[in-house]
Amino acid sequence: MKTLNVAFTTLVLLASASAMAGTFADFDTNKDGVISKSEAAASESLMKLFDELDANKDGELSQEEFNK
């Protein structure tokens, strides 16, 4: 059952990431090289994934984190 839950969660995250329209540059509106939570707020899909993508938990998404 645990394996099924992990698989389902992974599929949901992948589906959400695919549904997220826009490139890193589209979201990095102030062109400082990171996406802040306020910039991410332009996309409901990105906001849902933000904390999961923010691997170093600094409150910003680097391009590497965004591309995962």
C-alpha positions in Angstrom: 0.0 0.0 0.0 2.9 2.4 0.8 4.4 1.8 -2.6 1.0 2.6 -4.2 0.8 5.8 -2.3 4.3 6.8 -3.3 3.6 6.0 -6.9 0.3 8.0 -6.9 2.0 11.0 -5.3 4.7 10.9 -7.9 2.2 10.8 -10.7 0.3 13.7 -9.3 3.4 15.8 -9.0 4.5 15.0 -12.5 1.0 15.8 -13.9 1.0 19.1 -12.0 4.4 20.0 -13.3 3.3 19.3 -16.9 0.2 21.4 -16.4 2.3 24.3 -15.2 2.5 26.5 -18.3 5.5 28.8 -18.5 9.2 28.8 -18.5 11.6 29.8 -15.7 12.1 33.2 -17.5 8.3 33.7 -17.6 8.1 33.4 -13.8 11.3 35.3 -12.9 9.7 38.6 -13.7 12.3 40.8 -12.0 15.1 38.8 -13.7 17.2 38.2 -10.5 17.8 34.6 -11.3 15.3 33.1 -8.9 11.6 32.7 -8.6 10.2 34.1 -5.3 6.9 33.0 -3.8 5.4 36.3 -4.9 6.5 35.7 -8.5 5.2 32.1 -8.3 1.8 33.3 -7.1 1.0 34.1 -10.7 0.5 30.3 -11.2 -1.7 28.2 -9.0 0.1 25.1 -10.3 3.5 26.4 -9.4 2.3 27.5 -6.0 1.1 24.0 -5.3 4.5 22.6 -6.1 6.7 25.4 -4.7 7.6 23.9 -1.4 8.3 20.5 -3.0 10.5 22.1 -5.6 12.4 24.3 -3.2 15.0 21.7 -2.3 17.1 24.0 -0.1 14.1 25.6 1.6 15.3 29.1 1.0 11.9 30.4 -0.1 13.1 30.8 -3.7 13.4 28.5 -6.7 16.6 28.4 -8.7 16.5 27.4 -12.3 17.8 24.0 -11.3 15.0 23.5 -8.7 12.4 24.7 -11.2 13.5 22.3 -13.9 13.1 19.2 -11.6 
